[in-house]
Amino acid sequence: MEWQSQQIKKLAKERNIKLEDLAKIIGVSRQTINSWINGKIPKGNHFLLLSRALEIKPAAFFEHKPSDTILVPVHRAKGTAKITPEVQSDSRELAGEYEHFFKSVNTTDLTPVLRSNGVVESALLAQKLRMLIGVQDIFPLNIEQVCKLLDELGIFVIFRSFPEKIKSYAFFTKIYGNRVIFVNTKVHQLDIVFALLHEAVHAVRDEILESVQYDDEEEKLCDEIASYVQFPESYIDNTYEIIKGRNNSEQQKILKEKALHYNHALYGLTLRINAKYDEITFNASIVDAKLRKASPTIENLLFNHSDAQSFIGMLGKYSPRFMHALKSQLDQLTNRRIMELLGLEESVDAPLIRKGIEDMRIAGGKDDHPM
């Protein structure tokens, strides 16, 4: 896709908006508007505000080419690792393994109410996302609830072991218009909920920019919304009431028990508590590093069963939309191709895997996803 910068002048003229006034509406300088016209692509909410001011869908600023079947994967690295062109290339190559598969899958639109046209109020969008799956605003989300949310949003989840260079928990991309989140099976259960929610927010806001990486501002916004979805305000308040006034050692003990019980990291929780109450002084990252040793990886969760039927059952639970699409194409897929799509080794009994897919019921008996 190519950025159609000339559209800015053209649309502004058609709508009788001076470029100086356009800059004021968006909250940038006239020089910034000029840089966009000259080819620089606006990022994050600036891009949304530009689209809203000119009354045009964000995607209309790009010329779509027939070959653009896979968007540049959007993700950030773990810790201090960097998203380099090589990482993006490897990510796109991984997504490319599913290009032909998704060509036969009908795309699903997001719930219209979740489309964001401008600055987003994080707590409000988070509330809408939680309402989609009918969860109470008392406890943090677990992996089953998050996977249900992704299914409701029309997002495909694919669990794969990532190449060594892709140092990410997960990444979001689009393949033939289908929203897909690839999840690294090496990720610990402690981290998976927030990682999935972060990428889900990218998916909800995917009209912001479809051809380049999001900027830091956009990443921070996705973090904020994901945090509000994972940790409702009442959970923050109730946790604070339990730990307030206690020393670091007692706070750590209580929070570690909560983290292990609800399978979430402490870092995001302590950020939210401190933003509101400024109560916690210990380093949550250090505590999280210790907690991960007791937390299973996604690979452990999926492969802790000795039989193919149980393995397929777990995938049907955590990735119902993808597994339904796989089941619907089973007659056209060889055993070897099925194994490739599931990221399985050749040593696994392929006929049993095929039989498991044939027999599975999706998402607790629901076998009616539109394909």
Order of alpha helices (4+ residues) and beta strands (2+ residues): beta-alpha-alpha-alpha-alpha-beta-alpha-alpha-alpha-alpha-beta-beta-beta-alpha-alpha-alpha-alpha-alpha-alpha-alpha-alpha-alpha-alpha-alpha
